[in-house]
Amino acid sequence: MSNSTKKQLAPWQNKLHEVIYEADTKAGKWFDIILLIAILLSVATVMLESVNSISLIYGEELRIIEWIFTILFTLEYIARLISIGKPLKYVFSFYGIIDFVSIIPTFLGIFITGSQSLAIIRSIRLLRVFRILKLAQFMGEANVLIKALKASRPKIVVFLFALLSLTFILGTVMYLIETPESGFTSIPRSIYWAIVTLTTVGYGDIAPQTVLGQTLASIIMIIGYAIIAVPTGIVGAEIAKTTNKSNTQACPSCSLEGHDDDAEHCKFCGEHL
């Protein structure tokens, strides 16, 4: 660790960082295990609270338990902020955003009824299991996927706009072919049918009755199968271009992971590892 980092963090902060962020240490591993158990119990509490028969009997107890977990997660979030040199790096990181969003619903429940159910988003925090089990290769592959999705974004956006235009055209054509009695009462409703058909979902709430309409529907279904493969190919091509080797070591300054095994400095903020 560099002198600059030592000046930023007091000894107790360094110790706290080791426990919270480092899954390779015994204390860090136990911290993550306890955290995962708490997350699972919290998610189970939210789910049970949504069951009317259980909520009527144990509703008050479940709400108290949920508040206990929320307070614990809030304290954990604060501890994460004070145990790194650059708190904002953690705040705007993927895990930082998820950790913050996971504690907000319970507080919102004071003002907005039912919003506490959104606390189910805490289940995303279970991704930390990769750190505990030292499945660094899976974390590396996750980083590869994220990079591939970012690189594919312009192509995906163009594809989606082209697909949107196609559904508008096909929906309008079907509206002109079919009658209101068949369920095609307006262009927006016909576009809805085109989207359902093109994605091969096929709810069946609206169906063409004329021969020409059924023929067009058959063509749209076939096109749908071809279209499904396009975004998969785009992302797959980007994944093939991307390589990433990473481990679970967290930077003591910015808390970000994904460094090479032989890295001596953080590739995000430049601090010594």
N, C-alpha and C positions, 0 to 999 in steps of 0.2 A: 504493500500500500504506500502511496506517495505521501510526502510530507504535507502537501496541500490538502489531501483527503483527511489526514490525521488532525489537521487544524480545524477542519469543518466538523468532524465528529468527535465527541467526547468518548472516553473509554466505555462508559455504559451504553452509549449509542452504538459503538462498534459491536459490543456483545449482543445487543438487541438485534442488530442487523444480521449477525451470524445465526441467531435463533430463527428469525422470521424469514430471511431470504435464502439461507444456505441449506439445501436439502441434503447435502453430503455429510453434515455433522449430525451427531446423535440427537442433540437438542433440537436441531432444525427438523429432523425427520419426525420426531415425536410431536413437534408443534404442528406440522402439516397433517399428521395422522389425526390428531385431536380436532384440527380445523375441519377436515373432511367429514369426520363423524358429526360435528356440530352442524355442518351444511346439510348433511343427509337428514338429520333430525328436524332441522328447520323446515326443509322442503316437505317432509312428511307431515309436519304440523300444519303447514299451509294447505296441503291436500286434504287432510282430515277435516279442517275447518270448513271446507266447501261442501262436505257431506251433511245434508240437513239433519238426518237422524242423529249424527254424532254431535253436530254443532248445537242442537237444542239441549243436549244433556251436558256436554263438556265445553261449550262455547267459551265461557269465561276463563276456564283453565287454559284452553288452547291459546287464547289471546294473551294471557299472562306469559306463557311459555314463549310465544312469538316475540314479545317485547324483551324478554330476557336474552334471546338470541340476537335480536337487533342491537341491544346495548353492547353485547359482547363483540359483535362484528364492527360496531362503531368504534369501540376502543381499539380493536385490532387495526382498523383503518388509520386511526390517529397514530398508533405505534409504528405503522409502516411509514408514515410521513416524517416522523421525527427521527427515524433510524437510518436515513439516507441523506447524502450531501445535497442532492438536487431533488426536492420533493415534487416539483412540477413535472419532472420526467416520469415519475410514477403516476401522478394524477392523470396525465393524458396518455398513459400507456394502455394497452388492451386490458390487462388485469386490473389496472387502476380504475378505469372507467366501469368495468364490471363490478368491482368491489364497492364503488360508490353507489351505482345504480341499485345494487342489491339491498342497501340499507334504507333507501329513500321511501319505498312503498309503504312501510309500516308507519313512518312519520306522516306521509300523505293521508293515511287512513284516518287521521284525526280530523281532517277537513273534508276528504272525499271518501264517501262510503264505498267499500269494496275494493279500493285501490291496493290494499294490503295483499290482495291475491297475486299482485304482480311480483311479489317477493319470490315467486317460483323461479325467477331469473337467477337466483342463487345457485341453481343446479349447474349453471355454466362454470361456476367456480370449481366444480369437480374435476376440471381439466388439470388441476394441480396434481392429480394422482400420477401424472407422468413424471413429475419431479420426484415424488416419493419412491416410486418403483425404479427410478434411474433409467427410464426409457428415453434416453436422450435422442435416440434415433427417430422416435416418433415426434418429439418436439422439433427436431430438425426438418422432418417431412412436413410438419404443420407450417413451418416458416417457408418452405418451398412452395406449398400450396397458396399461402397468402401472397407471396411474391408473384406467382403465376396469375392469380386472380387480378392483382393490380396491373400487371402487364397486359392482361387480356381486356381490361376495362374499355378502352376505346373501341375495340372490335365488337365487344358484346353490346355496347351502346348502339353502334351502327346497326347491328343485327336486330336488336329489339325495336328500333324505330322502323326498320324495314318490315319486321313482322307485324308491328302495329298498323302500318299502312295496308298490309295485305289483309288483315282482319277487317279493316274498315271497308275495303273494296269488296271482299267476299260477303260480308254481312249485308252490304247494300244491294249486291246482286241477288242474294237470296230473298231479301225483302221484296224486290221487284218480281221475282219468280213466284213466290208462295203467297198465299192469302192470309188475312188476319185470323181466319178460322183455324189455320194450322199452328197458330201461336206466334207468327211473325207480325206482330201488331205495330212495330215501329223499327226504325233503323238501329237505335241503341240496343233493343232487344235482339235484333238479328245479329248485331255485332257480338253480343254476349254468346249467342249460339255458335257463331264462327270461332270464337276463342275456345269454347268448350270442345268443339269438334276438332279444331286444329291441334289442340294439346292432347287429343285422344282420351280425354276424360269421359265424355259421353254420359252426361246426367240422364238424358232421355226425357227431360221435361218439355222440350220443344223438338219436333221432328218434322222434316219435309214430307209432304203427302203426294206431290206431283212427281212424275217420272223425271222431268228435267231437274227438279230440286234434289231428288235422291241421287241423280247422277253427279251433280255438283258436290253433294255431300260426300260421295264416295271418293271423288278426286281430292277434296280437302283432307279426308282421313289419310290418304296415301301421302299427301304433301306433309301432313303432320309428322309421320314417322321419319321422313327425311329431315325435317327441321329439327327434331329432337337431337340429332347427332351433331348439328353445327356447333352449339356452344361447347359440347363435350370435346370436339376436335380442336377448337380454339384454345381452351384451357389446357388440354393435353399437350398441344404443341409447345405451349409456354413452359409447362412443367418439364418437358424434355430438355429445354434450354437452361433450366435453373438447377444449380447444385448448391448444397448448403451443408456444412458440417458444424454441429453445435453441441454444447453441453449444458449442464444445469447451473453453471456458475453464474451468480448474479453480481453485477457491478455494485460496489458499495456506495457509489455516488448517484447513479441514475436508476439502479435496480433492474435494468434491462438484462435479458439473457441472450443466448444464441451466439456465444463466442466460440472461436475455433479452440480445439483442445490445447494447442501450444501458444495461445494468445497471451501476451503480457499486458496489453492495454485494451481498454474498452473501445470497441469500434464505433460506439455511439457518442461517447462524450470525451474519450481520450484518457480517462483516469487509469492509473496502474491497477491491475487486478491482483 
